[in-house]
Amino acid sequence: MQGIILKGASLGPFSKVTSQAIVSQMRAVPASYPVSAKAAPFYEPGVSTEHTLSERARQMPSKPQVTYINGGMQVRHAHTDITVPDYTAYRKNTTTDPNQSSSPSSDQRKMSAYLMTALGSVATVYATKTLLTEAVSTMNASADVLALAKIEVKLGDIPEGKNVTLKWRGKPLFIRHRTTEEIDGERGVNVGELRDPQHDADRVNAEKPEWLVVIGVCTHLGCVPIANAGEYNGYYCPCHGSHYDISGRIRKGPAPLNLEVPEYSFLNEETLVVG
């Protein structure tokens, strides 16, 4: 019987708390601590808030006690000895009163959050755009490469009715000084009969229609045509038989498009700038 009581003593933490002594045939076990007769505070039912929970925690006994069969033990309930931080200084005035609803000010508080989010988003987008612009600008051509991208041509060196071939950006460049008869002949062509319809006036400068500037690369397979040749006395590609007129328009052969007209301008009466 004594062995059973001693083994049962180790089950004290799992036993029911009691203030009565347990009597056995060996001896009585007195209670380690008297149980306080003070009644626990009664709380009226209601909505629990941060304020009410904090007040209840302060009213609870700071050192509650529990009695076991084999001894007493002091415990804490809900960490009531820890001071609850006060965040009143960080809260809006409309939410500090626990007895007042904060719903009427909900839209105003949300608007402030949305405004800060929008400002942050705009700043992020602008910073991203700046970084991307800087990154892309590093891939632009350098100053020396840009200098080679343009070429100046002295127009006085090209007699009327003749064509010169120059190299520009690694491609052949055809510049033709057309006569008045050639200009009139090209303007009289029926555009509806062309494979790649385009008026002669759309391919030359309106103030200086006598100057034709085209890239000398056949639009079929990239060959270099021959100037002043072909059935139309313009440009002829002997590789596959493409014939271009004096305006650089395809008139016969497998080429699908007209010769490309690059960007150019006249610096003065005697200088042409291509590029």
Salt bridges, closest charged atoms under 4 A:
GLU55 OE2 - ARG58 NH1 3.20
ASP81 OD2 - ARG76 NH1 3.07
GLU182 OE2 - ARG176 NH2 3.44
GLU186 OE1 - ARG249 NH2 2.94
ASP200 OD1 - ARG178 NH1 2.74
ASP200 OD2 - ARG187 NE 3.95
GLU231 OE2 - LYS252 NZ 2.68
ASP245 OD2 - ARG249 NE 3.09
ASP245 OD2 - ARG251 NH1 3.14
GLU269 OE1 - LYS208 NZ 2.67
